[in-house]
Structures are given as structure tokens and as C-alpha cells.
Amino acid sequence: MANKLNSADSRTRSSVSIFIVVGLCCFFYILGAWQRSGFGKGDNIALMMAKSGADCSIRSNLNFETHHIGEIGSTDDSESEPKVFEPCHPRYTDYTPCQDQRRAMMFPRENMNYRERHCPPEEEKLKCLIPAPKGYVTPFPWPKSRDYVPYANAPYKSLTVEKAIQNWIQYEGSVFRFPGGGTQFPQGADAYIDQLASVIPIKNGTVRTALDTGCGVASWGAYLLKRNVIAMSFAPRDSHEAQVQFALERGVPAVIGVLGSIKLPYPSRAFDMAHCSRCLIPWGANGGMYMMEVDRVLRPGGYWVLSGPPINWKNNYRSWQRPKEELKEEQRKIEEIAKLLCWEKKYEKGEMAIWQKSNNADSCRDRQDDSRATFCKDTELDVWYKKMEACITPYPKVNSQDEVTGGKLKPFPDRLYSVPPRIESGAVQGVSVETYLDDNKLWKKHVNAYRKIIKIIDSGRYRNIMDMNAGLGGFAAALESPKLWVMNVVPTIAEQNSLGVVYERGLIGIYHDWCEAFSTYPRTYDLIHANGLFSLYKDKCNVEDILLEMDRILRPEGAVIIRDEVDVVIKVKKIAGGMRWNTKMVDHEDGPLVPEKILVAVKQYWTTGGNNSSSSH
């Protein structure tokens, strides 16, 4: 009897178990269907996007082609109307907030302090949209843009008169023509670079990154590009009207800057070559401070080129119309400082001299006993708004006299994806070799997704590109092409100081704090990329100010890609709705359940003098 009861009880338990398993299967099937319908894990994300009016697909009428007349399309309506930003007064067409000419006159002229960055206080910041000049047109595609700039885009003729005999720039009807000349190379930059290449290994990729101090209209940098050398050119906003603006209109990397009283916004050991062609920098002044700053940013084994006064003064003083004794003393000081820096002179002919920096401190033992050699104590990472000093940046230690301090780089383009020495040595906190390799894979994936959104992203339509939060340079590396260049910006508040890595990859970039305006003219970038930037600056400064600065430096009909957390993107999208941007939110490439979203935008075409926006409010 007991056996029969046990058998019945066992069958009952078995039936209950089967019922429970079947029930659970049905429950999870229904739950999965519910999630796929958009109301499962998201859910909060899906509901937020539905409420905000966001659409996770690209609108067919979000147009990335250039326009000057006609409709592009309007931004989606949201629950509340966005704040509308009005156009600024036409006098602000070429406004550079941190290099404003009127504000500059309030600062001392000593050491070019008045030409350095002096940003407006919060109460003086413009809360309006900088207009393009009447008649503005999309720049010519590269390489035609190297030689021609539409007059309407930068309508300033003073350089055509001031530099007429030096072949800088010529005015021809509706365009400016740039013959490729310069003060030290009136016969053309190509012949000048050929002279450099007879001493400096430019052809084999050993020299990839260059710094041009006092660049003029950047013809040196423009002609280096076809030799696979990319130059960071800078010049002040001064009496040479719009020289940096012309450089960027030509599609050549450049920023407004000066060797003055603060350190250059670049990492130590960044450039393979530095150059000054009659740049009017007093190299021997202030105890050699400016040469020491060039030494800081120059890679071990790198080259410094100086052409123009006082080089070879004995043969040139008459043509320069300057006293022999003055020129003699200038060159003496330069030679003395170069010796203190352990630079070896490799060449001097005509008005050009070339020095090479030592590979390490062991090859410069005499300097250790020189009482004139004062070494810097600050860390090499601390340069933003830091005072320049007449001190020598120490070399990192090496194990042998043959070793290159900081590690030897491969020739470009191999160095683009090889492991940078700063990462291999563990110099970048929190970044390992594995992290670096994974980051490269991730950015190849992201950029492939961007190509599906903006099919012309690397077609040549976008020449001047900026990455506002560049990290390890993965975005720029994935886009690398002769048709474009990327300004890799590493924010001063970034978790990792990675700009040295960017340069070791053969790319260029700059430190910057996005609570302030960037050192460039309006309308100088075709495409701006911002990955995690708004999350980084959350509670640091006003989102509106960052977006207005992006609008200032973006060309009409330029594009923006913002990648960030969904709540951040929704906030940015709403503000952008009042800025004459056409926007659309897009899912992460891994699907709608990923909380990171992409906002793509196109800036409408509009200029001063009338309601000619391609989309009205």
C-alpha cells in the first residue's frame, strides 16, 4: 500500500515540475517578445527617446552635400520649443574670442603677451551665432584649395600688397591665388623643401610631424603634405591680416598662436622637425627661452631649421639692411644656446641653417657640468597656461648611449598602428598595449558606422576635421587619408594625457579647455567629432557655450557627429534645435538597447545681409 502511495506522489510531483518548466518557457518567450517590441529592457531608453521625439534612423532629407540655395529640412519638433539663438552683428564675422584685437591692446607687449590667449569673462561671452560673410561659398576641394581661396570667404587684400614681391598671395578677380612662395622661398616652396630634403630624411617617412613657427599663410606646410609630412603651423593674429585664416581656407592645418610668455600647447617630444622661415622670433633673447621651448617639443634626433636673419650674416647683411655687429651678436647667441641644448649643426648655406637634437642625455655629458645649464623641474605634462621658463627639459633615462630617448619610432605610415613607445613603456596611466589595440578596433568599427550615416565622410568633401576629445587618436587613424586631416584635441581635463601618443602615431593635435574658445577663426572646420565630450564637461561649463563655439568654427553646411549617453544627447539635440542645425539621433551600431547614441547634424547655409538660411525658423 505504501509503495502505491509513493508512486502516486512521485507522479504528482513530476506533473507539477513539467507544468512549472512549461510555464517558465512561456513566460520568457513572452518577455523576449516584449523586449524586442521596444518596451523590454528599455525600457527607459526607448520611452525617453519616444517622448523626446528622437528617431533612431537617418532621415532621408538630412543632406550632407553642399548647398547655397534651397531646403535642407527642418529639425524634428520636441515637446517644448528650443531657445532660438539669433545671429550676431555682422562686425563679428571673423571674431576670435580669445585673440580679440581690442582686448589684446589692454595687455603688455613684453614677450608678445598681448598676442597670446586672453579670453572674455563669462559676462562678455557672445550668446549668438557668428554669421558668414555675404557671398560665402564652400572652399575648393583639395588639392585645388591649396592654390585658390574664394575672395568672399576671407575678403582681405592687405597681404597681396605687403607681400607682393615674395609670392605669398595674389588677388585674381573672385579668388586669391597662392603661388607657393614665401619670404625665404620666393621661387616656391617645392625648391625650398628639396634643399631641406638633402639633409633631413623627409622622403622615407622618418620625419612625419613638423612645427612651423610664424607660418604666414602656411605654404611650407601646404607643400609638405604631398611628401607625407604634416605640419602644425601657427602665427599670431596681428598686422598680417588673416594669415592663419587663409591657411585653413586652403585646407592646411594651422592655429592662431605665438611664442610668447606661456608654453606651447603641445606635449614634450612631439615633433620630428621644427621650422622658422624669417619668423621674427628673437631666438637669442630671454636666455634662449624660445629655443629651449622648441627643444622641449622636438623629438630626440629631431631637426630645427632656421632660415633668414641672422644666418650667414657676413654675406647677407647688406641685403637685410641691418648692422653687421647686431647680426653677428644674434647668431653668436643662437650658436651658444644650440650648443647648450646639444644640437649639432648639420648644414649652413645661403640663409639656411639646420641643427639636429641629440638622441639622449648620455651623448651630451658635457652639459651636466655646464653651470649655464638650468633644468626644468615641472613635469612635462603641465603646459596649459603655464609660464615659459629659460630651462632645459631633461631627457628621460636610457639604458645605453645608442638608445633613442622615449623610444625609436617606425617610419610613417607604419607608426600609425604600431604600439607607441609611451604606451609600451607604461607612461600613459591606465592604458596598456591591450587597451590600445582594443581602442583601435573599436574606432575602426565606429568609423565604419559613420560611413553608413555620412557616405561622403572620407570622399574629400570634408577636408578640415576636428576631434574634440581625441583620446588615443583612434578616430583620426581610422580616417587617415591624403584627402583630409584631423586636429586631435585632448581636453586639459581628460582622464588620460594622451596627446604624446597621438604624435607618436604620426598625427597632430593640441591641448585645449573647451570651457574657452578654440584658437582659430570662424568657419575653419568641415566636420567636427565629439565623443563623450559633453559628459566630460558636465558641471564644468555651460553646454550652450560649447555648442556655440562648435557653431563658430564650423563651416556652413559642415557636419557634426556627437557620440554620448542618451540623456546627454537628448539635451544637446534640443539646444542645437535653436542653432540653425538640422539634427537627427541615431542608434549605436550595436543596436537600440545600447545607451550610447549618436547625434548627427548639418549646419544650415546662411550669411549676413538677409534671411537666406537654407531652412527658416
C-alpha positions as CSV (number, residue, x, y, z in Angstrom):
1,M,0.0,0.0,0.0
2,A,2.9,2.4,0.9
3,N,4.5,1.7,-2.5
4,K,1.3,2.7,-4.3
5,L,1.1,6.0,-2.3
6,N,4.8,6.8,-3.1
7,S,4.3,6.0,-6.8
8,A,1.2,8.3,-6.9
9,D,3.1,11.1,-5.0
10,S,6.0,10.8,-7.4
11,R,3.7,11.1,-10.5
12,T,2.1,14.2,-9.0
13,R,5.5,15.9,-8.3
14,S,6.6,15.0,-11.9
15,S,3.4,16.6,-13.3
16,V,3.9,19.8,-11.3
17,S,7.6,20.0,-12.4
18,I,6.6,19.7,-16.1
19,F,3.9,22.3,-15.6
20,I,6.4,24.8,-14.0
21,V,9.0,24.3,-16.7
22,V,6.4,24.8,-19.5
23,G,5.1,27.9,-17.7
24,L,8.6,29.4,-17.3
25,C,9.3,28.8,-21.0
26,C,6.1,30.6,-22.0
27,F,6.9,33.5,-19.6
28,F,10.5,34.0,-21.0
29,Y,9.2,33.7,-24.6
30,I,6.6,36.5,-24.0
31,L,9.3,38.6,-22.1
32,G,11.7,38.3,-25.1
33,A,9.0,39.4,-27.5
34,W,8.1,42.3,-25.2
35,Q,11.8,43.4,-25.1
36,R,12.1,43.2,-28.9
37,S,9.0,45.3,-29.3
38,G,10.9,48.2,-27.6
39,F,9.3,48.0,-24.2
40,G,11.5,45.5,-22.5
41,K,14.9,46.5,-21.2
42,G,14.3,49.9,-22.5
43,D,12.6,50.3,-21.4
44,N,13.5,53.7,-20.1
45,I,15.7,54.5,-23.1
46,A,13.0,53.7,-25.6
47,L,10.4,55.7,-23.7
48,M,12.8,58.7,-23.3
49,M,13.5,58.7,-26.9
50,A,9.9,58.3,-27.8
51,K,8.9,61.2,-25.6
52,S,11.7,63.4,-26.9
53,G,10.7,62.9,-30.5
54,A,14.0,61.2,-31.3
55,D,14.1,58.9,-34.2
56,C,16.8,56.2,-34.3
57,S,17.2,56.3,-38.1
58,I,18.6,58.7,-40.6
59,R,16.1,61.0,-42.2
60,S,16.3,60.9,-46.0
61,N,16.3,64.7,-46.1
62,L,19.3,65.2,-43.7
63,N,21.6,66.2,-46.5
64,F,25.4,66.3,-46.2
65,E,26.0,67.7,-49.7
66,T,26.8,71.4,-50.2
67,H,24.0,73.8,-50.8
68,H,23.7,77.5,-51.2
69,I,20.0,77.8,-52.1
70,G,17.0,75.5,-51.2
71,E,15.7,73.4,-48.5
72,I,17.7,71.0,-46.4
73,G,15.0,70.0,-44.0
74,S,13.9,71.0,-40.5
75,T,14.7,69.7,-37.1
76,D,12.0,67.4,-35.5
77,D,9.6,69.2,-33.2
78,S,10.0,68.4,-29.5
79,E,7.7,68.7,-26.5
80,S,9.0,72.3,-25.8
81,E,10.3,74.8,-28.3
82,P,14.1,75.2,-28.1
83,K,15.7,78.5,-27.3
84,V,16.4,80.3,-30.6
85,F,19.9,81.8,-30.9
86,E,19.9,84.9,-33.1
87,P,22.7,85.9,-35.5
88,C,25.5,88.1,-34.1
89,H,26.1,91.6,-35.6
90,P,28.0,91.4,-38.9
91,R,31.1,93.0,-37.3
92,Y,31.7,89.7,-35.6
93,T,32.0,87.8,-38.9
94,D,35.7,87.0,-38.1
95,Y,35.5,87.1,-34.3
96,T,38.2,85.2,-32.4
97,P,37.1,85.4,-28.7
98,C,40.5,84.6,-27.1
99,Q,42.5,86.6,-29.6
100,D,40.3,89.7,-29.9
101,Q,42.2,92.6,-31.2
102,R,40.6,95.2,-29.0
103,R,41.1,93.2,-25.8
104,A,44.7,92.4,-26.8
105,M,45.6,96.1,-26.6
106,M,44.9,96.0,-22.8
107,F,47.8,93.6,-22.2
108,P,51.6,94.3,-22.1
109,R,53.6,93.9,-25.2
110,E,56.6,92.4,-23.4
111,N,57.3,88.9,-24.7
112,M,54.3,89.1,-27.0
113,N,51.9,88.8,-24.1
114,Y,49.2,90.9,-25.8
115,R,49.2,88.4,-28.7
116,E,48.6,85.4,-26.5
117,R,45.2,84.0,-25.4
118,H,43.1,86.4,-23.4
119,C,39.5,85.0,-23.3
120,P,36.5,87.1,-22.4
121,P,34.9,86.7,-18.9
122,E,31.6,85.0,-18.6
123,E,29.5,88.2,-18.8
124,E,31.2,89.2,-22.1
125,K,30.7,85.9,-24.0
126,L,28.6,86.2,-27.1
127,K,25.4,84.2,-26.9
128,C,24.6,84.4,-30.7
129,L,25.6,82.7,-33.9
130,I,28.6,84.1,-35.8
131,P,27.5,84.9,-39.4
132,A,29.3,84.0,-42.6
133,P,30.2,87.0,-44.8
134,K,27.9,87.7,-47.7
135,G,28.7,85.6,-50.7
136,Y,30.5,82.9,-48.7
137,V,30.9,79.7,-50.7
138,T,32.2,76.2,-49.9
139,P,36.0,76.1,-50.3
140,F,37.5,74.4,-53.4
141,P,38.3,70.7,-52.9
142,W,41.9,69.6,-52.1
143,P,44.3,69.9,-53.8
144,K,42.9,72.9,-55.7
145,S,42.2,74.6,-52.4
146,R,46.0,74.7,-51.8
147,D,46.3,77.2,-54.6
148,Y,43.0,79.0,-54.6
149,V,40.7,80.6,-52.0
150,P,37.4,82.3,-52.8
151,Y,37.7,86.0,-52.1
152,A,34.3,86.2,-50.4
153,N,35.4,83.8,-47.7
154,A,38.3,86.0,-46.4
155,P,37.9,89.4,-48.2
156,Y,41.3,90.9,-47.1
157,K,43.7,92.2,-49.6
158,S,46.5,93.7,-47.4
159,L,48.8,90.7,-47.8
160,T,48.6,91.0,-51.6
161,V,50.3,94.4,-51.3
162,E,52.5,93.9,-48.3
163,K,54.0,90.5,-49.7
164,A,53.6,91.2,-53.4
165,I,57.3,90.6,-54.3
166,Q,57.5,87.5,-52.1
167,N,54.9,85.4,-53.9
168,W,52.7,84.8,-50.8
169,I,49.3,85.6,-52.3
170,Q,47.8,87.3,-55.4
171,Y,44.3,88.6,-56.0
172,E,42.8,87.4,-59.2
173,G,39.1,88.5,-59.7
174,S,36.9,86.5,-57.4
175,V,39.7,84.4,-55.9
176,F,43.1,84.6,-54.1
177,R,45.9,82.6,-55.7
178,F,48.7,81.2,-53.7
179,P,51.8,80.6,-55.9
180,G,53.6,78.7,-53.1
181,G,56.2,81.4,-52.4
182,G,57.4,82.8,-49.1
183,T,59.7,85.4,-47.7
184,Q,62.6,82.9,-47.8
185,F,61.4,80.9,-50.8
186,P,60.1,83.4,-53.4
187,Q,60.9,80.8,-56.1
188,G,58.5,78.3,-54.5
189,A,58.2,76.0,-51.5
190,D,59.0,72.9,-53.5
191,A,62.5,74.0,-54.3
192,Y,63.0,75.1,-50.7
193,I,61.8,71.7,-49.4
194,D,64.1,70.0,-51.8
195,Q,67.0,71.8,-50.2
196,L,65.9,70.7,-46.8
197,A,65.5,67.1,-48.0
198,S,69.1,67.0,-49.0
199,V,69.9,67.0,-45.2
200,I,66.7,65.9,-43.5
201,P,65.2,62.4,-44.2
202,I,61.9,63.6,-45.4
203,K,61.3,61.0,-48.2
204,N,61.4,57.8,-46.2
205,G,58.8,58.6,-43.5
206,T,61.3,59.2,-40.7
207,V,60.2,62.8,-40.5
208,R,56.4,62.9,-40.3
209,T,55.3,65.7,-37.9
210,A,56.6,69.2,-38.2
211,L,56.1,72.5,-36.3
212,D,56.1,75.8,-38.3
213,T,56.6,78.8,-36.0
214,G,55.3,82.1,-37.5
215,C,53.9,80.3,-40.6
216,G,52.4,83.1,-42.7
217,V,49.9,81.6,-45.0
218,A,51.4,78.1,-44.3
219,S,52.8,77.4,-47.8
220,W,55.6,75.4,-46.3
221,G,53.1,73.1,-44.6
222,A,50.9,73.0,-47.7
223,Y,53.7,71.7,-49.9
224,L,55.0,69.2,-47.3
225,L,51.7,67.4,-47.4
226,K,52.4,65.8,-50.7
227,R,55.6,64.4,-49.2
228,N,53.5,62.7,-46.4
229,V,54.7,65.2,-43.8
230,I,52.0,67.0,-41.7
231,A,52.9,70.4,-40.2
232,M,51.2,72.1,-37.2
233,S,51.5,75.8,-38.3
234,F,50.9,78.7,-36.1
235,A,51.1,82.5,-36.3
236,P,49.6,85.3,-34.3
237,R,46.5,87.4,-35.2
238,D,48.4,90.6,-36.0
239,S,49.0,93.1,-38.7
240,H,49.5,90.3,-41.3
241,E,45.7,90.2,-41.7
242,A,44.0,86.8,-41.8
243,Q,47.2,84.7,-42.4
244,V,46.0,81.7,-40.3
245,Q,42.5,82.1,-41.8
246,F,44.0,81.8,-45.3
247,A,45.9,78.7,-44.3
248,L,42.8,76.9,-43.1
249,E,40.8,78.1,-46.1
250,R,43.5,76.4,-48.2
251,G,42.9,73.1,-46.2
252,V,46.2,73.3,-44.3
253,P,46.4,72.6,-40.5
254,A,47.0,75.9,-38.6
255,V,46.1,77.6,-35.3
256,I,46.4,81.2,-34.0
257,G,49.4,81.2,-31.7
258,V,52.7,82.8,-30.7
259,L,55.9,82.1,-28.9
260,G,55.4,84.5,-26.1
261,S,55.3,84.1,-22.3
262,I,53.4,80.8,-21.9
263,K,54.3,77.3,-23.0
264,L,53.2,76.0,-26.4
265,P,50.0,73.7,-26.1
266,Y,51.9,70.6,-27.3
267,P,53.5,67.7,-25.4
268,S,57.2,67.2,-25.0
269,R,59.0,65.2,-27.7
270,A,56.2,65.7,-30.2
271,F,57.7,66.9,-33.5
272,D,60.2,65.3,-35.8
273,M,61.1,68.8,-37.2
274,A,60.6,72.4,-36.3
275,H,60.9,75.3,-38.7
276,C,61.3,79.1,-38.7
277,S,61.4,81.0,-42.0
278,R,62.1,84.6,-41.2
279,C,59.5,84.3,-38.4
280,L,60.8,87.3,-36.5
281,I,61.2,85.4,-33.2
282,P,64.1,86.7,-31.1
283,W,65.7,83.3,-30.6
284,G,68.6,84.6,-28.6
285,A,66.5,86.7,-26.2
286,N,65.5,85.8,-22.6
287,G,68.4,83.5,-22.0
288,G,67.4,81.3,-25.0
289,M,63.9,80.6,-23.6
290,Y,62.3,80.2,-27.1
291,M,64.9,77.8,-28.4
292,M,64.5,75.8,-25.1
293,E,60.8,75.6,-25.7
294,V,61.4,74.3,-29.3
295,D,63.8,71.8,-27.7
296,R,61.0,70.7,-25.3
297,V,58.6,69.8,-28.1
298,L,61.2,68.4,-30.5
299,R,61.8,64.7,-30.5
300,P,65.2,63.3,-29.7
301,G,67.0,63.2,-33.1
302,G,64.7,65.8,-34.5
303,Y,65.7,68.7,-36.7
304,W,65.5,72.5,-36.3
305,V,65.5,74.7,-39.4
306,L,66.2,78.4,-39.3
307,S,66.3,80.4,-42.5
308,G,66.7,84.2,-42.7
309,P,68.5,86.6,-40.4
310,P,71.0,86.3,-38.8
311,I,72.1,83.1,-40.6
312,N,75.3,83.6,-42.7
313,W,75.2,87.3,-41.8
314,K,78.6,88.1,-43.3
315,N,77.3,87.6,-46.8
316,N,73.7,88.8,-46.3
317,Y,73.8,91.9,-44.0
318,R,73.7,94.3,-47.0
319,S,70.5,92.8,-48.5
320,W,68.9,92.8,-45.0
321,Q,69.9,96.4,-44.4
322,R,71.0,95.7,-40.8
323,P,74.2,96.4,-38.9
324,K,76.8,93.7,-39.1
325,E,77.5,93.8,-35.3
326,E,73.9,93.3,-34.4
327,L,73.5,90.3,-36.7
328,K,76.8,88.9,-35.5
329,E,75.7,89.0,-31.9
330,E,72.4,87.4,-32.8
331,Q,74.0,84.5,-34.5
332,R,76.5,84.1,-31.7
333,K,73.8,83.8,-29.1
334,I,71.9,81.2,-31.2
335,E,75.0,79.1,-31.7
336,E,75.8,79.3,-28.0
337,I,72.3,78.2,-27.0
338,A,72.2,75.4,-29.6
339,K,75.5,74.1,-28.1
340,L,74.0,74.2,-24.6
341,L,71.0,72.2,-25.9
342,C,73.3,69.6,-27.5
343,W,72.1,70.4,-31.0
344,E,74.6,69.6,-33.7
345,K,74.7,71.9,-36.7
346,K,74.3,69.7,-39.9
347,Y,74.1,72.4,-42.5
348,E,74.6,76.1,-43.3
349,K,74.3,77.5,-46.7
350,G,72.9,80.8,-48.1
351,E,70.4,82.0,-45.5
352,M,69.6,78.5,-44.1
353,A,71.0,76.5,-41.2
354,I,69.9,73.1,-39.8
355,W,70.6,71.6,-36.4
356,Q,69.8,68.1,-35.1
357,K,68.9,67.4,-31.5
358,S,70.8,64.6,-29.6
359,N,69.2,61.2,-29.2
360,N,69.7,61.1,-25.5
361,A,71.4,62.8,-22.5
362,D,74.3,60.3,-22.5
363,S,75.5,61.7,-25.8
364,C,75.6,65.2,-24.1
365,R,77.6,64.6,-21.0
366,D,79.5,67.9,-21.1
367,R,76.2,69.7,-20.5
368,Q,75.9,68.2,-17.0
369,D,79.0,70.2,-15.9
370,D,78.0,73.4,-17.6
371,S,76.9,76.0,-15.0
372,R,74.7,77.7,-17.5
373,A,72.5,74.6,-18.0
374,T,69.4,75.0,-15.8
375,F,67.0,72.1,-16.0
376,C,63.2,72.4,-15.7
377,K,61.6,71.0,-12.6
378,D,57.9,71.0,-13.7
379,T,56.5,67.8,-15.2
380,E,56.3,67.7,-19.0
381,L,52.6,67.2,-18.8
382,D,51.8,70.6,-17.2
383,V,51.8,73.1,-20.1
384,W,48.3,74.7,-20.3
385,Y,48.7,78.4,-19.4
386,K,52.0,77.6,-17.7
387,K,54.7,80.2,-17.9
388,M,57.6,79.5,-20.2
389,E,61.0,79.4,-18.5
390,A,64.6,79.6,-19.6
391,C,65.3,76.0,-18.6
392,I,66.1,72.8,-20.4
393,T,63.6,69.9,-20.4
394,P,65.5,66.8,-19.1
395,Y,65.7,63.7,-21.3
396,P,64.0,60.6,-19.9
397,K,66.7,58.0,-18.9
398,V,68.1,55.4,-21.4
399,N,70.0,52.2,-20.9
400,S,72.7,52.8,-23.4
401,Q,74.2,55.7,-25.4
402,D,72.8,54.3,-28.6
403,E,69.2,54.3,-27.4
404,V,66.8,57.0,-28.5
405,T,65.2,58.7,-25.5
406,G,61.5,57.9,-25.3
407,G,61.8,55.1,-27.9
408,K,62.5,54.9,-31.6
409,L,59.6,55.4,-33.9
410,K,58.9,53.5,-37.1
411,P,58.7,55.4,-40.3
412,F,55.2,56.6,-41.3
413,P,52.8,55.1,-42.2
414,D,53.9,52.0,-40.2
415,R,53.9,54.1,-37.0
416,L,50.2,54.8,-37.4
417,Y,49.2,51.4,-35.9
418,S,52.4,50.2,-34.3
419,V,52.4,50.4,-30.5
420,P,53.6,53.9,-29.4
421,P,56.6,53.9,-27.1
422,R,54.7,55.9,-24.5
423,I,52.2,53.1,-24.2
424,E,54.8,50.3,-24.5
425,S,56.7,51.9,-21.5
426,G,53.5,52.4,-19.4
427,A,53.9,56.2,-19.4
428,V,50.2,56.8,-20.0
429,Q,48.4,55.8,-16.8
430,G,45.6,53.3,-17.3
431,V,46.5,52.4,-20.9
432,S,48.1,49.1,-21.7
433,V,49.2,47.6,-25.0
434,E,45.9,45.6,-25.0
435,T,43.9,48.7,-24.2
436,Y,45.5,50.5,-27.2
437,L,44.9,47.6,-29.6
438,D,41.2,47.3,-28.5
439,D,40.8,51.0,-28.9
440,N,42.0,50.8,-32.5
441,K,39.5,48.0,-33.2
442,L,36.7,50.0,-31.6
443,W,37.3,53.1,-33.7
444,K,37.6,51.2,-36.9
445,K,34.1,49.8,-36.0
446,H,32.8,53.3,-35.1
447,V,34.1,54.9,-38.3
448,N,32.6,52.2,-40.4
449,A,29.3,53.0,-38.8
450,Y,29.9,56.7,-39.6
451,R,30.5,55.9,-43.2
452,K,27.0,54.4,-43.4
453,I,25.5,57.5,-41.9
454,I,27.6,60.1,-43.8
455,K,28.5,58.3,-47.0
456,I,30.8,61.1,-48.1
457,I,32.8,61.4,-44.9
458,D,36.1,60.5,-46.4
459,S,35.4,61.4,-50.0
460,G,37.2,64.7,-49.8
461,R,34.0,66.8,-49.1
462,Y,35.3,67.2,-45.5
463,R,38.9,68.4,-45.6
464,N,39.5,70.0,-42.2
465,I,38.3,67.7,-39.5
466,M,38.4,68.2,-35.7
467,D,38.1,65.5,-33.0
468,M,37.2,67.5,-29.8
469,N,38.1,64.6,-27.4
470,A,40.6,62.6,-29.3
471,G,41.8,60.0,-26.7
472,L,44.5,57.9,-28.3
473,G,43.8,59.2,-31.8
474,G,41.8,56.1,-33.0
475,F,39.2,58.2,-34.9
476,A,41.9,60.1,-36.9
477,A,43.8,56.9,-37.6
478,A,40.7,55.1,-38.9
479,L,40.0,58.0,-41.2
480,E,43.7,58.6,-42.3
481,S,43.7,59.7,-46.0
482,P,45.5,62.3,-48.2
483,K,42.1,63.8,-48.8
484,L,41.7,65.0,-45.2
485,W,43.5,65.8,-41.9
486,V,42.3,65.7,-38.3
487,M,43.1,68.2,-35.5
488,N,43.2,65.9,-32.5
489,V,42.2,67.9,-29.4
490,V,43.0,66.4,-26.0
491,P,41.0,68.3,-23.3
492,T,43.0,69.6,-20.4
493,I,40.6,67.8,-18.0
494,A,40.8,64.5,-19.9
495,E,41.4,61.4,-17.7
496,Q,44.5,60.4,-19.7
497,N,47.1,62.7,-21.1
498,S,47.3,61.0,-24.4
499,L,48.5,63.8,-26.8
500,G,52.0,62.4,-26.8
501,V,50.6,59.1,-28.1
502,V,48.8,60.9,-30.9
503,Y,52.0,62.4,-32.1
504,E,53.9,59.1,-31.8
505,R,51.3,57.7,-34.3
506,G,52.3,60.4,-36.8
507,L,49.2,62.5,-36.2
508,I,48.9,66.1,-34.9
509,G,46.9,67.7,-32.2
510,I,46.7,70.3,-29.4
511,Y,45.7,70.7,-25.7
512,H,42.6,72.7,-25.1
513,D,40.0,73.5,-22.5
514,W,36.5,73.6,-24.1
515,C,35.2,76.0,-21.5
516,E,37.1,78.5,-23.7
517,A,37.1,79.4,-27.4
518,F,39.5,77.5,-29.6
519,S,42.5,79.3,-31.2
520,T,41.1,79.6,-34.7
521,Y,38.9,81.8,-37.0
522,P,35.2,81.2,-37.6
523,R,34.3,78.6,-40.3
524,T,37.5,76.7,-40.4
525,Y,36.4,73.1,-40.0
526,D,34.3,71.0,-42.3
527,L,33.4,68.3,-39.8
528,I,33.5,68.2,-36.0
529,H,33.5,64.9,-34.0
530,A,32.8,64.9,-30.2
531,N,33.0,61.6,-28.4
532,G,31.9,61.7,-24.8
533,L,32.8,65.4,-24.7
534,F,29.6,66.7,-23.1
535,S,29.7,64.0,-20.4
536,L,33.3,65.0,-19.7
537,Y,32.4,68.7,-19.3
538,K,29.2,68.0,-17.3
539,D,29.1,70.6,-14.4
540,K,32.4,72.1,-15.7
541,C,30.9,74.7,-18.0
542,N,27.8,75.6,-20.0
543,V,26.7,73.2,-22.7
544,E,25.4,76.1,-24.7
545,D,28.8,77.8,-24.8
546,I,30.5,74.6,-26.1
547,L,27.8,74.3,-28.8
548,L,28.0,77.9,-29.8
549,E,31.8,77.5,-30.1
550,M,31.3,74.5,-32.3
551,D,29.0,76.5,-34.5
552,R,31.5,79.4,-34.7
553,I,34.3,77.2,-36.1
554,L,32.1,75.0,-38.3
555,R,31.7,75.9,-41.9
556,P,28.2,76.5,-43.3
557,E,26.9,73.1,-44.4
558,G,29.6,71.4,-42.3
559,A,28.7,68.3,-40.3
560,V,28.8,67.3,-36.7
561,I,28.9,63.9,-35.1
562,I,28.3,63.7,-31.3
563,R,28.6,60.3,-29.6
564,D,27.5,60.3,-25.9
565,E,25.0,58.9,-23.4
566,V,21.4,59.1,-24.4
567,D,20.3,61.7,-21.8
568,V,23.2,63.9,-22.8
569,V,22.5,63.6,-26.5
570,I,18.8,64.5,-26.0
571,K,19.8,67.6,-24.1
572,V,22.3,68.6,-26.8
573,K,19.8,67.9,-29.6
574,K,17.3,70.2,-28.0
575,I,19.8,73.1,-27.7
576,A,21.0,72.5,-31.3
577,G,17.4,72.8,-32.5
578,G,17.7,76.6,-31.9
579,M,21.1,77.0,-33.7
580,R,20.1,76.5,-37.4
581,W,21.4,73.0,-37.3
582,N,19.4,70.1,-38.8
583,T,19.8,67.2,-36.4
584,K,18.9,63.5,-36.1
585,M,19.6,60.9,-33.4
586,V,20.9,57.6,-34.5
587,D,21.3,54.3,-32.6
588,H,24.6,52.9,-31.6
589,E,25.9,50.5,-34.2
590,D,25.3,47.6,-31.8
591,G,21.6,48.3,-31.6
592,P,18.9,50.3,-29.9
593,L,19.4,48.8,-26.4
594,V,22.9,50.4,-26.1
595,P,22.5,53.6,-24.0
596,E,25.2,55.4,-26.1
597,K,23.6,57.3,-29.0
598,I,24.9,59.3,-32.0
599,L,23.7,62.7,-32.9
600,V,24.4,63.8,-36.5
601,A,23.9,67.4,-37.7
602,V,24.3,69.7,-40.6
603,K,24.8,73.4,-40.2
604,Q,22.5,75.4,-42.4
605,Y,23.8,77.8,-45.0
606,W,23.2,81.4,-44.1
607,T,25.1,84.6,-44.3
608,T,24.9,88.3,-43.2
609,G,22.5,90.5,-45.0
610,G,19.1,89.0,-45.3
611,N,17.1,85.9,-44.5
612,N,19.0,83.5,-46.7
613,S,19.1,80.5,-44.4
614,S,18.5,77.2,-46.1
615,S,15.8,76.5,-43.5
616,S,13.8,79.1,-41.7
617,H,12.7,79.1,-38.0
